[in-house]
Amino acid sequence: MRAVRLGPRSLAALALASAVGVIGFCWPFLAPPSSQLSAHAQDAPWLFAGLLVLLVAVVAATISESDLGPKAVAMLGVLAATGAALRPIGAGTAGIEPMFFLMVLSGRVLGPGFGFALGSVTMFASALLTGGVGPWLPFQMLAMGWFTAGAGLLPGPVRLRGRAELVMLAVYGFLAAFAYGTVMNLAGWPFLGAAASNISFSAGAPLATNLAHFVAYCLATSLGWDLGRAVCTVVLTLVLGPAVLRALRRATRRAAFETAVTFDGPPG
């Protein structure tokens, strides 16, 4: 049972937002050295931020217009509020972010459509809660939407249960935690400046050189944080996963998202 079905319009809007997001993240590797985009690098975060906000809003509106009924909206709000409350726990301490394991399990149970909406809304709500609103926020929303939707695309959503499912979710959470950190590094790396020329983005350098610089940048700045996030996600998934999965599946069955609400007429 899935709270949000991705129809043709939702898929088109999501594909458009994701395509623009990929360009926003990867433009240092895509733009030629002579491109004016490199000359206006300091403006890029704000330009892409405004565009991504609009595209994420389009995706959310399209999903809402299709199958996101009041019961699904209520569950979306509860899970987003819980994730936003979990994010500050351990913030600044070796990447301990318990929000990620909840996103993995929620995406698994409720599907990729709900997962994308939940990841984006949770990141937006947590930014408001922690004061983390800035040009990086739309990138975080999109990356977290991908992260959570990916859990809904894992195999065996109906039949796979027990230890095998937990191991699969733990492996996915581990890899996705590193992927999330790597993707988010792309949002800030091009603006590091020339202070660290051996790891910074160089507009005129060959692709291989910039790739080597980016790998060095990730290893030097975020490897420890990403490892902490990945290990925390694995531990919480294996320890709390069975109880949380049961609770989510029970709530989904009782909510009966796909059952239309009807009203009986007056007696007689």
Order of alpha helices (4+ residues) and beta strands (2+ residues): alpha-alpha-alpha-alpha-alpha-alpha-alpha-alpha-alpha
